[in-house]
Amino acid sequence: MVETVELTSLDSIDNFIHQNKFSFLYISRPDCGVCHAVLPQLRELLDKFPHIKLGYI
């Protein structure tokens, strides 16, 4: 399964974007059931595209 990088600050988000040619930022809230349900499906999909790096906000 694709590695997820947790991003907790604007600097870490900016660094993640600049360090990866293709980056996908997934924005979620702790109490969002839909966000938590979709994340595993997204990880599975991104397994097919290893050049895209997943950042979790």
mmCIF file as gemmi writes it, N, C-alpha and C atoms, coordinates in Angstrom:
data_model
loop_
_atom_site.group_PDB
_atom_site.id
_atom_site.type_symbol
_atom_site.label_atom_id
_atom_site.label_alt_id
_atom_site.label_comp_id
_atom_site.label_asym_id
_atom_site.label_entity_id
_atom_site.label_seq_id
_atom_site.pdbx_PDB_ins_code
_atom_site.Cartn_x
_atom_site.Cartn_y
_atom_site.Cartn_z
_atom_site.occupancy
_atom_site.B_iso_or_equiv
_atom_site.pdbx_formal_charge
_atom_site.auth_seq_id
_atom_site.auth_asym_id
_atom_site.pdbx_PDB_model_num
ATOM 1 N N . MET Axp A 1 ? 0.844 -1.182 0 1 0 ? 1 A 1
ATOM 2 C CA . MET Axp A 1 ? 0 0 0 1 0 ? 1 A 1
ATOM 3 C C . MET Axp A 1 ? 0.887 1.243 0 1 0 ? 1 A 1
ATOM 4 N N . VAL Axp A 2 ? 0.44 2.263 -0.647 1 0 ? 2 A 1
ATOM 5 C CA . VAL Axp A 2 ? 1.214 3.488 -0.807 1 0 ? 2 A 1
ATOM 6 C C . VAL Axp A 2 ? 1.489 4.141 0.559 1 0 ? 2 A 1
ATOM 7 N N . GLU Axp A 3 ? 2.692 4.692 0.685 1 0 ? 3 A 1
ATOM 8 C CA . GLU Axp A 3 ? 3.072 5.368 1.919 1 0 ? 3 A 1
ATOM 9 C C . GLU Axp A 3 ? 2.374 6.729 1.983 1 0 ? 3 A 1
ATOM 10 N N . THR Axp A 4 ? 1.847 7.052 3.15 1 0 ? 4 A 1
ATOM 11 C CA . THR Axp A 4 ? 1.192 8.333 3.371 1 0 ? 4 A 1
ATOM 12 C C . THR Axp A 4 ? 2.073 9.179 4.276 1 0 ? 4 A 1
ATOM 13 N N . VAL Axp A 5 ? 2.359 10.399 3.85 1 0 ? 5 A 1
ATOM 14 C CA . VAL Axp A 5 ? 3.161 11.321 4.641 1 0 ? 5 A 1
ATOM 15 C C . VAL Axp A 5 ? 2.208 12.293 5.32 1 0 ? 5 A 1
ATOM 16 N N . GLU Axp A 6 ? 2.234 12.314 6.65 1 0 ? 6 A 1
ATOM 17 C CA . GLU Axp A 6 ? 1.359 13.227 7.382 1 0 ? 6 A 1
ATOM 18 C C . GLU Axp A 6 ? 2.001 14.608 7.411 1 0 ? 6 A 1
ATOM 19 N N . LEU Axp A 7 ? 1.237 15.583 6.995 1 0 ? 7 A 1
ATOM 20 C CA . LEU Axp A 7 ? 1.717 16.963 6.912 1 0 ? 7 A 1
ATOM 21 C C . LEU Axp A 7 ? 0.95 17.801 7.93 1 0 ? 7 A 1
ATOM 22 N N . THR Axp A 8 ? 1.689 18.473 8.826 1 0 ? 8 A 1
ATOM 23 C CA . THR Axp A 8 ? 1.033 19.168 9.935 1 0 ? 8 A 1
ATOM 24 C C . THR Axp A 8 ? 1.289 20.677 9.973 1 0 ? 8 A 1
ATOM 25 N N . SER Axp A 9 ? 2.041 21.178 9.007 1 0 ? 9 A 1
ATOM 26 C CA . SER Axp A 9 ? 2.308 22.618 8.982 1 0 ? 9 A 1
ATOM 27 C C . SER Axp A 9 ? 2.392 23.093 7.532 1 0 ? 9 A 1
ATOM 28 N N . LEU Axp A 10 ? 2.278 24.39 7.365 1 0 ? 10 A 1
ATOM 29 C CA . LEU Axp A 10 ? 2.389 24.948 6.013 1 0 ? 10 A 1
ATOM 30 C C . LEU Axp A 10 ? 3.779 24.699 5.43 1 0 ? 10 A 1
ATOM 31 N N . ASP Axp A 11 ? 4.799 24.752 6.27 1 0 ? 11 A 1
ATOM 32 C CA . ASP Axp A 11 ? 6.163 24.49 5.788 1 0 ? 11 A 1
ATOM 33 C C . ASP Axp A 11 ? 6.311 23.05 5.312 1 0 ? 11 A 1
ATOM 34 N N . SER Axp A 12 ? 5.745 22.091 6.062 1 0 ? 12 A 1
ATOM 35 C CA . SER Axp A 12 ? 5.853 20.696 5.647 1 0 ? 12 A 1
ATOM 36 C C . SER Axp A 12 ? 5.079 20.444 4.355 1 0 ? 12 A 1
ATOM 37 N N . ILE Axp A 13 ? 3.954 21.112 4.179 1 0 ? 13 A 1
ATOM 38 C CA . ILE Axp A 13 ? 3.18 20.991 2.936 1 0 ? 13 A 1
ATOM 39 C C . ILE Axp A 13 ? 3.976 21.554 1.766 1 0 ? 13 A 1
ATOM 40 N N . ASP Axp A 14 ? 4.539 22.718 1.965 1 0 ? 14 A 1
ATOM 41 C CA . ASP Axp A 14 ? 5.328 23.363 0.915 1 0 ? 14 A 1
ATOM 42 C C . ASP Axp A 14 ? 6.535 22.499 0.533 1 0 ? 14 A 1
ATOM 43 N N . ASN Axp A 15 ? 7.231 21.96 1.527 1 0 ? 15 A 1
ATOM 44 C CA . ASN Axp A 15 ? 8.39 21.095 1.262 1 0 ? 15 A 1
ATOM 45 C C . ASN Axp A 15 ? 7.968 19.833 0.52 1 0 ? 15 A 1
ATOM 46 N N . PHE Axp A 16 ? 6.85 19.242 0.918 1 0 ? 16 A 1
ATOM 47 C CA . PHE Axp A 16 ? 6.363 18.029 0.275 1 0 ? 16 A 1
ATOM 48 C C . PHE Axp A 16 ? 6.078 18.275 -1.203 1 0 ? 16 A 1
ATOM 49 N N . ILE Axp A 17 ? 5.432 19.381 -1.502 1 0 ? 17 A 1
ATOM 50 C CA . ILE Axp A 17 ? 5.097 19.722 -2.891 1 0 ? 17 A 1
ATOM 51 C C . ILE Axp A 17 ? 6.374 19.93 -3.71 1 0 ? 17 A 1
ATOM 52 N N . HIS Axp A 18 ? 7.344 20.613 -3.137 1 0 ? 18 A 1
ATOM 53 C CA . HIS Axp A 18 ? 8.569 20.908 -3.881 1 0 ? 18 A 1
ATOM 54 C C . HIS Axp A 18 ? 9.508 19.705 -4 1 0 ? 18 A 1
ATOM 55 N N . GLN Axp A 19 ? 9.419 18.751 -3.084 1 0 ? 19 A 1
ATOM 56 C CA . GLN Axp A 19 ? 10.298 17.585 -3.121 1 0 ? 19 A 1
ATOM 57 C C . GLN Axp A 19 ? 9.777 16.468 -4.015 1 0 ? 19 A 1
ATOM 58 N N . ASN Axp A 20 ? 8.504 16.518 -4.374 1 0 ? 20 A 1
ATOM 59 C CA . ASN Axp A 20 ? 7.905 15.456 -5.178 1 0 ? 20 A 1
ATOM 60 C C . ASN Axp A 20 ? 7.365 16.032 -6.479 1 0 ? 20 A 1
ATOM 61 N N . LYS Axp A 21 ? 7.776 15.426 -7.573 1 0 ? 21 A 1
ATOM 62 C CA . LYS Axp A 21 ? 7.343 15.905 -8.883 1 0 ? 21 A 1
ATOM 63 C C . LYS Axp A 21 ? 5.821 15.819 -9.018 1 0 ? 21 A 1
ATOM 64 N N . PHE Axp A 22 ? 5.243 14.704 -8.539 1 0 ? 22 A 1
ATOM 65 C CA . PHE Axp A 22 ? 3.796 14.524 -8.543 1 0 ? 22 A 1
ATOM 66 C C . PHE Axp A 22 ? 3.348 14.29 -7.111 1 0 ? 22 A 1
ATOM 67 N N . SER Axp A 23 ? 2.533 15.184 -6.589 1 0 ? 23 A 1
ATOM 68 C CA . SER Axp A 23 ? 2.058 15.022 -5.222 1 0 ? 23 A 1
ATOM 69 C C . SER Axp A 23 ? 0.54 15.166 -5.186 1 0 ? 23 A 1
ATOM 70 N N . PHE Axp A 24 ? -0.07 14.359 -4.325 1 0 ? 24 A 1
ATOM 71 C CA . PHE Axp A 24 ? -1.512 14.377 -4.131 1 0 ? 24 A 1
ATOM 72 C C . PHE Axp A 24 ? -1.737 14.728 -2.667 1 0 ? 24 A 1
ATOM 73 N N . LEU Axp A 25 ? -2.399 15.832 -2.409 1 0 ? 25 A 1
ATOM 74 C CA . LEU Axp A 25 ? -2.677 16.249 -1.043 1 0 ? 25 A 1
ATOM 75 C C . LEU Axp A 25 ? -4.104 15.869 -0.685 1 0 ? 25 A 1
ATOM 76 N N . TYR Axp A 26 ? -4.238 15.062 0.354 1 0 ? 26 A 1
ATOM 77 C CA . TYR Axp A 26 ? -5.553 14.605 0.822 1 0 ? 26 A 1
ATOM 78 C C . TYR Axp A 26 ? -5.859 15.345 2.112 1 0 ? 26 A 1
ATOM 79 N N . ILE Axp A 27 ? -6.888 16.16 2.089 1 0 ? 27 A 1
ATOM 80 C CA . ILE Axp A 27 ? -7.263 16.988 3.229 1 0 ? 27 A 1
ATOM 81 C C . ILE Axp A 27 ? -8.443 16.34 3.929 1 0 ? 27 A 1
ATOM 82 N N . SER Axp A 28 ? -8.301 16.165 5.245 1 0 ? 28 A 1
ATOM 83 C CA . SER Axp A 28 ? -9.322 15.479 6.021 1 0 ? 28 A 1
ATOM 84 C C . SER Axp A 28 ? -9.505 16.165 7.369 1 0 ? 28 A 1
ATOM 85 N N . ARG Axp A 29 ? -10.602 15.822 8.012 1 0 ? 29 A 1
ATOM 86 C CA . ARG Axp A 29 ? -10.866 16.281 9.377 1 0 ? 29 A 1
ATOM 87 C C . ARG Axp A 29 ? -11.017 15.046 10.261 1 0 ? 29 A 1
ATOM 88 N N . PRO Axp A 30 ? -10.678 15.15 11.533 1 0 ? 30 A 1
ATOM 89 C CA . PRO Axp A 30 ? -10.751 13.985 12.414 1 0 ? 30 A 1
ATOM 90 C C . PRO Axp A 30 ? -12.151 13.368 12.517 1 0 ? 30 A 1
ATOM 91 N N . ASP Axp A 31 ? -13.183 14.161 12.415 1 0 ? 31 A 1
ATOM 92 C CA . ASP Axp A 31 ? -14.542 13.646 12.593 1 0 ? 31 A 1
ATOM 93 C C . ASP Axp A 31 ? -15.283 13.403 11.274 1 0 ? 31 A 1
ATOM 94 N N . CYS Axp A 32 ? -14.575 13.331 10.17 1 0 ? 32 A 1
ATOM 95 C CA . CYS Axp A 32 ? -15.203 13.147 8.855 1 0 ? 32 A 1
ATOM 96 C C . CYS Axp A 32 ? -15.211 11.667 8.483 1 0 ? 32 A 1
ATOM 97 N N . GLY Axp A 33 ? -16.371 11.048 8.569 1 0 ? 33 A 1
ATOM 98 C CA . GLY Axp A 33 ? -16.507 9.631 8.238 1 0 ? 33 A 1
ATOM 99 C C . GLY Axp A 33 ? -16.242 9.343 6.776 1 0 ? 33 A 1
ATOM 100 N N . VAL Axp A 34 ? -16.661 10.233 5.904 1 0 ? 34 A 1
ATOM 101 C CA . VAL Axp A 34 ? -16.44 10.041 4.472 1 0 ? 34 A 1
ATOM 102 C C . VAL Axp A 34 ? -14.947 10.084 4.161 1 0 ? 34 A 1
ATOM 103 N N . CYS Axp A 35 ? -14.248 11.04 4.747 1 0 ? 35 A 1
ATOM 104 C CA . CYS Axp A 35 ? -12.802 11.163 4.516 1 0 ? 35 A 1
ATOM 105 C C . CYS Axp A 35 ? -12.076 9.884 4.928 1 0 ? 35 A 1
ATOM 106 N N . HIS Axp A 36 ? -12.442 9.33 6.061 1 0 ? 36 A 1
ATOM 107 C CA . HIS Axp A 36 ? -11.779 8.121 6.556 1 0 ? 36 A 1
ATOM 108 C C . HIS Axp A 36 ? -12.159 6.893 5.735 1 0 ? 36 A 1
ATOM 109 N N . ALA Axp A 37 ? -13.331 6.909 5.132 1 0 ? 37 A 1
ATOM 110 C CA . ALA Axp A 37 ? -13.752 5.784 4.286 1 0 ? 37 A 1
ATOM 111 C C . ALA Axp A 37 ? -13.077 5.823 2.92 1 0 ? 37 A 1
ATOM 112 N N . VAL Axp A 38 ? -12.828 7.015 2.408 1 0 ? 38 A 1
ATOM 113 C CA . VAL Axp A 38 ? -12.256 7.17 1.069 1 0 ? 38 A 1
ATOM 114 C C . VAL Axp A 38 ? -10.74 6.969 1.068 1 0 ? 38 A 1
ATOM 115 N N . LEU Axp A 39 ? -10.067 7.284 2.159 1 0 ? 39 A 1
ATOM 116 C CA . LEU Axp A 39 ? -8.599 7.208 2.191 1 0 ? 39 A 1
ATOM 117 C C . LEU Axp A 39 ? -8.049 5.828 1.828 1 0 ? 39 A 1
ATOM 118 N N . PRO Axp A 40 ? -8.567 4.723 2.369 1 0 ? 40 A 1
ATOM 119 C CA . PRO Axp A 40 ? -8.036 3.413 1.954 1 0 ? 40 A 1
ATOM 120 C C . PRO Axp A 40 ? -8.244 3.129 0.465 1 0 ? 40 A 1
ATOM 121 N N . GLN Axp A 41 ? -9.352 3.59 -0.082 1 0 ? 41 A 1
ATOM 122 C CA . GLN Axp A 41 ? -9.609 3.405 -1.509 1 0 ? 41 A 1
ATOM 123 C C . GLN Axp A 41 ? -8.62 4.215 -2.332 1 0 ? 41 A 1
ATOM 124 N N . LEU Axp A 42 ? -8.309 5.414 -1.885 1 0 ? 42 A 1
ATOM 125 C CA . LEU Axp A 42 ? -7.338 6.264 -2.574 1 0 ? 42 A 1
ATOM 126 C C . LEU Axp A 42 ? -5.948 5.628 -2.535 1 0 ? 42 A 1
ATOM 127 N N . ARG Axp A 43 ? -5.56 5.098 -1.373 1 0 ? 43 A 1
ATOM 128 C CA . ARG Axp A 43 ? -4.258 4.434 -1.261 1 0 ? 43 A 1
ATOM 129 C C . ARG Axp A 43 ? -4.158 3.259 -2.228 1 0 ? 43 A 1
ATOM 130 N N . GLU Axp A 44 ? -5.225 2.493 -2.319 1 0 ? 44 A 1
ATOM 131 C CA . GLU Axp A 44 ? -5.24 1.353 -3.237 1 0 ? 44 A 1
ATOM 132 C C . GLU Axp A 44 ? -5.107 1.814 -4.688 1 0 ? 44 A 1
ATOM 133 N N . LEU Axp A 45 ? -5.797 2.877 -5.045 1 0 ? 45 A 1
ATOM 134 C CA . LEU Axp A 45 ? -5.714 3.426 -6.396 1 0 ? 45 A 1
ATOM 135 C C . LEU Axp A 45 ? -4.306 3.931 -6.693 1 0 ? 45 A 1
ATOM 136 N N . LEU Axp A 46 ? -3.703 4.634 -5.734 1 0 ? 46 A 1
ATOM 137 C CA . LEU Axp A 46 ? -2.378 5.2 -5.958 1 0 ? 46 A 1
ATOM 138 C C . LEU Axp A 46 ? -1.285 4.139 -5.997 1 0 ? 46 A 1
ATOM 139 N N . ASP Axp A 47 ? -1.58 2.911 -5.558 1 0 ? 47 A 1
ATOM 140 C CA . ASP Axp A 47 ? -0.618 1.817 -5.719 1 0 ? 47 A 1
ATOM 141 C C . ASP Axp A 47 ? -0.299 1.582 -7.192 1 0 ? 47 A 1
ATOM 142 N N . LYS Axp A 48 ? -1.243 1.917 -8.052 1 0 ? 48 A 1
ATOM 143 C CA . LYS Axp A 48 ? -1.056 1.739 -9.494 1 0 ? 48 A 1
ATOM 144 C C . LYS Axp A 48 ? -0.221 2.865 -10.111 1 0 ? 48 A 1
ATOM 145 N N . PHE Axp A 49 ? 0.012 3.919 -9.334 1 0 ? 49 A 1
ATOM 146 C CA . PHE Axp A 49 ? 0.754 5.092 -9.808 1 0 ? 49 A 1
ATOM 147 C C . PHE Axp A 49 ? 1.853 5.429 -8.79 1 0 ? 49 A 1
ATOM 148 N N . PRO Axp A 50 ? 2.925 4.653 -8.758 1 0 ? 50 A 1
ATOM 149 C CA . PRO Axp A 50 ? 3.949 4.829 -7.724 1 0 ? 50 A 1
ATOM 150 C C . PRO Axp A 50 ? 4.694 6.163 -7.794 1 0 ? 50 A 1
ATOM 151 N N . HIS Axp A 51 ? 4.611 6.863 -8.906 1 0 ? 51 A 1
ATOM 152 C CA . HIS Axp A 51 ? 5.295 8.152 -9.02 1 0 ? 51 A 1
ATOM 153 C C . HIS Axp A 51 ? 4.519 9.278 -8.331 1 0 ? 51 A 1
ATOM 154 N N . ILE Axp A 52 ? 3.281 9.023 -7.921 1 0 ? 52 A 1
ATOM 155 C CA . ILE Axp A 52 ? 2.481 10.022 -7.223 1 0 ? 52 A 1
ATOM 156 C C . ILE Axp A 52 ? 2.622 9.788 -5.725 1 0 ? 52 A 1
ATOM 157 N N . LYS Axp A 53 ? 3.058 10.795 -5.001 1 0 ? 53 A 1
ATOM 158 C CA . LYS Axp A 53 ? 3.257 10.703 -3.552 1 0 ? 53 A 1
ATOM 159 C C . LYS Axp A 53 ? 2.045 11.297 -2.842 1 0 ? 53 A 1
ATOM 160 N N . LEU Axp A 54 ? 1.596 10.615 -1.792 1 0 ? 54 A 1
ATOM 161 C CA . LEU Axp A 54 ? 0.394 11.004 -1.072 1 0 ? 54 A 1
ATOM 162 C C . LEU Axp A 54 ? 0.735 11.732 0.214 1 0 ? 54 A 1
ATOM 163 N N . GLY Axp A 55 ? 0.244 12.954 0.327 1 0 ? 55 A 1
ATOM 164 C CA . GLY Axp A 55 ? 0.382 13.73 1.556 1 0 ? 55 A 1
ATOM 165 C C . GLY Axp A 55 ? -0.973 13.858 2.226 1 0 ? 55 A 1
ATOM 166 N N . TYR Axp A 56 ? -1.014 13.652 3.537 1 0 ? 56 A 1
ATOM 167 C CA . TYR Axp A 56 ? -2.251 13.656 4.313 1 0 ? 56 A 1
ATOM 168 C C . TYR Axp A 56 ? -2.256 14.885 5.217 1 0 ? 56 A 1
ATOM 169 N N . ILE Axp A 57 ? -3.255 15.708 5.009 1 0 ? 57 A 1
ATOM 170 C CA . ILE Axp A 57 ? -3.389 16.936 5.826 1 0 ? 57 A 1
ATOM 171 C C . ILE Axp A 57 ? -4.605 16.777 6.715 1 0 ? 57 A 1
